[in-house]
Amino acid sequence: MEFSNHHPKISASELANLWTQYVNDSLARCMFRYFLHHVQDTDIIQVLEYAFELTERHLQKVEEFLTIEGYPIPKGFTDEDVTVDAPPLFTDSYIIVYLHIMAIHGLTRYAGAIGNVTREDQRNYFIGVIKETLELYDRSTKVLTHKGIISKPPSLNNHQKVEFIKKQNFLTGWLGKRRPINAVEISGTYLNLQKTMVKTVLELGFSQVAKSKEVRNYMERARQLCNDHFKVLSSMLIEDNLHIPRTYETEVTDSTTPPFSDKLMLFHVTTLLSSAIGYYGEAMSISQRRDLAVSYAKMIAEIGLLGEDGMNLLIENEWMEQPPLATDHKALAKNK
């Protein structure tokens, strides 16, 4: 078989991966710069410094890729979007929890990216990014477990044996006696509880420092919905006497000085809400009890509407950067 030596043009999927990573890492860089200015715990500092180094390397590499391909560098978020010497808004404990959850988000995002790249340099780049993010996840998890900050998922202490499902009532969940939640369902529920808790704390902190009344109101709406969802998810475990993760609202300080621009805070929360749709969908797909699946479907609809409102607010303020578009041939033809 003969292979061509030409350098293939970057695909739309590969361009989307780079564009999205640049915007997200430029946001992360602002967050990490601010955190580094205030964090005191030396173990957490080491993890945070590693995370900051990753964002710097990723931004530089994506700039190189886009420049070579002749595409503009996204504006993303810059030093104008962060005030590093603003008083601390979150404690060290929340910062390491935040890093842990953001590493999970990164792994999910990069796994999706590697699934739609074909060019060798792009494959090699995202394989490397996944390895780096795995290292960040490992480092943050070690600190969380060593310091006892994170709540581990429930253990099943009853005797287990190999069995096959014999009755369809295994799937039911509304009428009559329903079976206990299974390990697969616990896994999806617990992860979504952890992620929802991190969003709730972020929304609480952002709501007290945002300058715009509209952004403050949106943060409060988002926090209330996330609290509601936390209660729904918690009930799935508490019903079977399983513990839920600890919450971190007390890790927000009383500062009212904004460390970040309203644009950054609104974009951050809106994208986290939107990404929750995917995590809820994954949990719903592995839930074999109908009542659990219905609860996830309802939460997906609710968070989807809230995420859309956030996008509309970003657009109204001209804060939403447009991703690269396909050629509008109809428009070109009309201009002839």
N, C-alpha and C positions, 0 to 999 in steps of 0.2 A: 504494500500500500504506500502511495506517495503522499507526503505531507507538504502543504504550502508553507513557505517561510514568511508570508506577509503578516503584518501586525493587524489583526482584526479590529475594527472599530468597536468601541465599548457599547454594549447593549443598553437598552432603556432600563432593564432590571438592574444591571451593574451600576448605571448612573444613579438610579434611585437609592441603591444601598449607600453609595458614597455621599450623596447629597444629604440623606437623612442622618447618616453618622456624623457628618460635619456639624449640622445644626444641633444635634443632641449633645455632642461632645463639647461644643462651644458653650452650651448651657451648663454642662457638668463642670467645665473649667471655672466658670464664675462661682458656682456653688463651692467647689473645693478650695478656691483661693480664699473665700470668706471663712470657711471652716478652719483652714490652716492658720488663719490669723488669730483664732481664739482657742482652739483645742488645747487641752492641758495634759491629757493622759498620753504618755510616751508610746505605749503600744498602739493606741489609736492613731497617733501622729504618723507612725511608720506605715500603717495601712493607707492612710489618707495621702501621704506623700507618693506612695506607689500608684494610687488611683490618679493623682494629678499628673504624674509622669506619663501615664498611659494616654490621658486626654491630649497632652502636648504632642506626643508622638503621632497619635492618630490624626490630629488636625494637620500636622505638617505633611504626613503621607498623603492624605486626601487632597490637600492643596496641590501636591506634585502630580497626582493622577489627573485632576481636573485641568490643570494648566497644560499638561502634555496633550490632553484630548481637545483643548480649545474651548472648554466650558468655563463660565464665570465662577468665582468662588462665592458661595453663599455668604450673606452678611452674618446670619446666625446671631449670636450674642457676644458682646464685646465688653471691654472694661467699663464702658458707659452704663452697663446693666448691673454693676455690682459696686457696692461701697464696702470695702473690706474692713474699714475701721469702725463701721457701725457696731453698736453693742451686740453681744451674743444673743441670738434668738432661740437657740437650741442648746441643750447640754451635750457633753461628750457622749453620753450613753445613746442619745438619739442619733447622733452623727454616725456612729458605727452601725447601728441598726439600719439607717438610711443607706449606707454604703452596701450593706449586705443585700438589701432588696434591690437596689439599683444594679448590682452585679447579676442578680437573677433576671432582671429586665434585659440587661445586655446580652446574656447568654441566649435568651429567647429570640431577641432581635437578630443576633448574628447567626444563629442556627437557621433562621428563615432566610437570611442573606446568602448563606453558602449554598442553599438549595436552588438558587436561580442564577448562579454565575457559571460561566463556561470558560472565560479567558483565563489562561494559566496564572498571570500575575494577580488577577483578582481572587482566584481560588487560594493562592498562597498567602495573600494578604489577610483574607478573612479567616483562614485556618489559624494563622498566627494571632489574630485578634481574639479568637475564641480561646486559645491557650492562655493568653494574657488575662482574659476575663475570668477564666477558671481559677487562675492563681489569685486574683482579687477576691473571688468568692471564698476560696479556701482560707486566705489570710483573715478575712473579716469574720468567717465562721469560727476560726480558732480563737480570736479575741472574744467574740460573743460568748462562746461556751466556757472559756477559761475564766472569764469574769462573772459568769452566771447572769448575764444580761438577757439572753434570749431564752424563751420558753421552748423546750423541746416538744415535738408532737407527741400525742398520747401513745402509750404502749398498750398492747392487748395481753392481759395477764391470765386469760382463761385458756384451757387446754384446746388445742386445735387439732383437727384431723381432716384428711382428704375426703371431700364429699362432693356430690354432683347435685345440682338443683333439680328438684323433682316436681315442684308445683309452681304455677304461674303467679301465685300470690307473693312470690319473692320480689316481683316487680311493683306490687301495689304499695300505697302509702297513705291512703285517705281513710278508707273504711276498715273497721275491724282491727285486729291485732297486726301491727306491721313489724317486720323483722328489724333487728338492730342494724345500725349503719355498718357497712363493711369497710375493710382496710383501704380499699381503692377509693371509696367515697370520702373517707376520713382525710386521705392525703390531699385531695383537691380542695376540700373545705378548709383545712388548716392553712394551706398556702394562701388561699384567698383571704382568710382572716388576717394573716400577717401583712399582706399587701394593703388591705383596706385600712388596717391600723396605721400604717406608715403614712398613707394619704391623709387620713383624718388629722394626724398631728401636723402635717405640712400645711393643711388648710387652716388649722387653728392658728398657727404662727403667722401665716400670710395674711389672715383676715385682720389681725391687729396692727399690721404695718403698712398695708396697701394704701396708697394715696387716693386713688379713685374710689368714689362711693360705689360705683357699679362693680368694680373688682372686689371690693370688700363684701358686698352683698352676694356676689357669685361664690366667693370662698365660703361664706356662711351656708349658702344653699348646698354646696358640695359637701361640706362637713356634716350637715344634717342627714343628707342622703347616705353618706358613708357610715354614719352612726346607725342608721336604720338597717343597712345591709350587714353591718357587723352583728347586730342583734339577730337577724335572720340566720346568718351563718353560725353564730354561736349556738342557737337553739338546735341545730342539727347534731351538735356534739353533746351539749348539756343533757338532752333527752336521754342519752345512753350513759350518763355519768362520766363523760370524758371531759378533760379540762380544755380550756381555750387559752390562747396566748395572752400574755400580759399586755397591757396598754401603756402608752407613753405620753399621755396628755400632760402629765406633770413635768415632762422634760422640756416644756416651752417656758421661756422666761417671761418677764413682764415688760420687755422692751417694746416700744412703739416706733422706734426709728427704723425705716426700711433699709435692709441691707441689699435688696434687689429691686430692679425696676418692676413696675406693674406688668409690663410686657413679659418679662421673664417669668414672674410668678404665675400669671394667668396661663401662659403657654405650658409651663411645667405641669400644672394641675390638670389642665384640659387634656394633654396628651396621656397623662397617667390614667385619667378616667377612661379615655378611649381605649387604651391598651387593656384595661380591665375587662372589656368586652371579650377579648380573646381568651383571657384566663378563665372567665366565667363559662365561656363556651366549651373550653377544654374540660372543665369540671362537670359541666352538664352532660357532655358526651360519654363520660365514664360513670355517671350516676345511674345505677340500675333500679333505683326506687323512684317511682313516678313523681312523688311529691317533691323530692329533691330537685329533679329536672325541671319541674314547673316553677319552683322558687328561683332557680337560676335564670330561666327564660324571662320571668318578670323583672328580675334585677338587671338583666341585659337591656331590656326595653327602657327602664328608668334611667340607667346610666348613659345609654345612647342619646336620649333626649337632652340630658344635662350636658354631655360632651358637645353636642351640636350647638347648644346655647353659648358655650364657651368659645367655640370656633366663630360664631357670629359676632361675639364681643371682640374677639381679636381682629376680625375683618373690619368691623366698624371703626376701630382705632387705627387701622392700617398697620397692624403689628404682625399680620400673617404673611410670611414670605412664601411666594409662589414656587412650587417645584418646577423643574423643567417640563415643558409641554411638547406634545407632538405637533407637527406642522399643520396649520389650518389652511389646507389647500383651497377650500371654498372661499375664504376671506381673500386669499391671494388672487383667485380668479376674478373676484368682484372688483378688485383694485385695478384691473387692466383697463 
